[in-house]
Amino acid sequence: MVDDDQMLLKVLSDWLESSCGADVTACKSAEEAMAATHPDSFDVCVLDYRLEGANGVTLGAMLREINPEARLILMSGAITSTIEALAIEHGFGRVFSKPISPEKLAKAIVS
């Protein structure tokens, strides 16, 4: 999970780990995410759109090069139809506006 909002990142990642048993790697930037990534390290990527170093769609494309089977989920406080279309074009399965409840995110991850 990558989000520059430290509070949201902690809340969502802690909830997914404790309530869903997920193994979450929480990163605050695209650079940190890329440094923490290897082909077997992730199945699902939950990415904020606005990040330091790259936007979430660009980061998703880079992560897909490492693991082409990974499912991508984008979230942002400022989703537009253009961003949503770009995300879908780049293989994101879901796009959410923030704030997002942990339950809604968990449902998207497991479905």
C-alpha positions in Angstrom: 0.0 0.0 0.0 1.4 3.4 -1.0 0.0 6.7 0.3 1.7 9.9 1.3 -0.9 10.5 4.0 0.8 8.8 6.9 -2.3 8.6 9.2 -4.4 7.0 6.5 -1.6 4.6 5.5 -1.3 3.5 9.1 -5.0 3.2 9.8 -5.7 1.2 6.6 -2.6 -1.0 6.8 -3.1 -1.8 10.5 -6.8 -2.6 9.9 -6.1 -4.9 7.0 -3.4 -6.7 8.9 -5.4 -7.1 12.1 -8.9 -7.7 10.7 -8.1 -9.5 7.5 -4.8 -11.2 8.2 -3.2 -9.3 5.2 0.5 -8.9 5.0 0.8 -5.2 4.2 4.0 -3.3 3.2 3.2 0.3 3.8 5.1 2.9 1.9 4.9 6.7 1.8 6.4 7.3 -1.7 6.8 5.7 -5.1 10.6 5.4 -4.5 10.0 3.6 -1.2 7.6 1.3 -2.8 10.0 0.4 -5.6 12.8 -0.2 -3.1 10.6 -2.6 -1.1 9.4 -4.6 -4.1 10.4 -7.8 -5.7 8.4 -10.2 -7.9 7.0 -12.4 -5.1 6.4 -9.6 -2.6 2.9 -8.6 -3.6 -0.4 -9.7 -5.1 -2.4 -6.5 -4.8 -1.2 -2.9 -4.9 -3.3 -0.2 -3.3 -1.9 3.1 -4.6 -2.8 6.7 -3.9 -2.8 8.8 -7.1 -0.8 11.8 -5.8 2.6 10.5 -4.5 6.0 11.9 -4.2 8.2 10.6 -7.1 5.4 9.4 -9.4 1.7 9.4 -9.6 -0.1 6.2 -8.7 -0.9 5.2 -12.3 2.7 5.5 -13.3 3.8 3.5 -10.2 1.2 0.9 -11.0 2.7 0.5 -14.4 6.2 0.1 -12.9 5.0 -2.5 -10.4 3.2 -4.4 -13.2 6.6 -4.8 -14.9 7.8 -6.6 -11.8 4.7 -8.6 -11.2 2.3 -8.7 -14.2 -0.3 -10.7 -12.3 -0.7 -8.1 -9.5 -4.1 -6.5 -9.1 -4.1 -2.7 -8.9 -6.4 -0.5 -6.9 -6.2 3.3 -7.1 -7.5 5.8 -4.6 -7.4 9.6 -4.4 -9.1 12.5 -2.8 -9.4 14.1 -6.2 -10.5 11.4 -8.7 -11.6 12.9 -12.0 -13.1 11.0 -15.0 -9.7 11.5 -16.8 -7.7 9.9 -13.9 -10.2 7.1 -13.7 -10.0 6.4 -17.4 -6.2 6.5 -17.3 -6.2 4.1 -14.4 -8.5 1.7 -16.2 -6.5 1.9 -19.4 -3.4 1.0 -17.3 -5.0 -2.1 -15.8 -6.4 -0.9 -12.5 -9.3 -3.0 -11.5 -10.8 -0.5 -9.0 -10.7 3.2 -8.5 -11.9 4.8 -5.3 -12.4 8.3 -3.9 -11.1 9.0 -0.5 -12.0 8.8 2.2 -12.5 5.1 1.9 -13.6 2.8 4.7 -11.3 -0.1 5.6 -14.2 -2.5 5.0 -14.8 -1.2 1.5 -11.1 -1.5 0.7 -10.9 -5.0 2.2 -13.8 -6.1 0.0 -12.1 -4.7 -3.1 -8.9 -6.5 -2.2 -10.5 -10.0 -1.7 -12.9 -9.8 -4.7 
